[in-house]
């Protein structure tokens, strides 16, 4: 596949069911550190990771397509803290009620999701030092999640999606972006300009928080 044979599109504020169905599928096919998650987890997993963006900020999602097939996506948010509050009431709380009613009793993720969002189990973000969390909120308030179909990695899709997202964040004068990830994608994100803010071991896996500062980007361009 040629590097210029795909298109990058920012979605509209009106969710398109077909596109979001494809995003959900790709999320689940890449949700285990780039590999597919178990088939029985798909529905609940997508509710956790995709529903908040589809319902609250569909216009901050970007997709890469080859012909008519979706091959990568980036879900983003310019202001993480208010987004998290809105997502709790619009998405998390209804899902917790559904779990309590027994609607997802066969899903392995449901119990952990309930424990985490009821404060009975640590969230990875809360395990970082307070000064790191404060720095993220102040300097890197935007965030992103990105997944690329395994068949189309290494073609520049991730870089193109990030460049488009960054251009739109700069247009509304956001200071920076953060993300959490395991070890495997760290090299890619460092190569596109992110810097490591901190790292911890969480349930046996090393988790990194990375940040990209638009202000530092401006300073670096002037210096060079």
Buried (B, 14 or more C-beta within 10 A) or exposed (E): EEEEEBEBEBBEEEBBEEBBEBBBBBBBBBBEEBEEBEEEBBEBBBBBBBBBBBBBBBBBBBBBBBEEEBBBBBBBBBBBEEBBEBBEEEBBEEBBEBBEEEEBEEBBBBEEBBEBBEEEEEEBBEEBEEEBBEBBEEBBBBBBBBBBBEEBBEBBBBEBBBEBBBEBBEEEEBBBBBBBBEEEBBEBBEEEBBEEBBBBEBEEEEBBBBBBBBEBBEEEEEEE
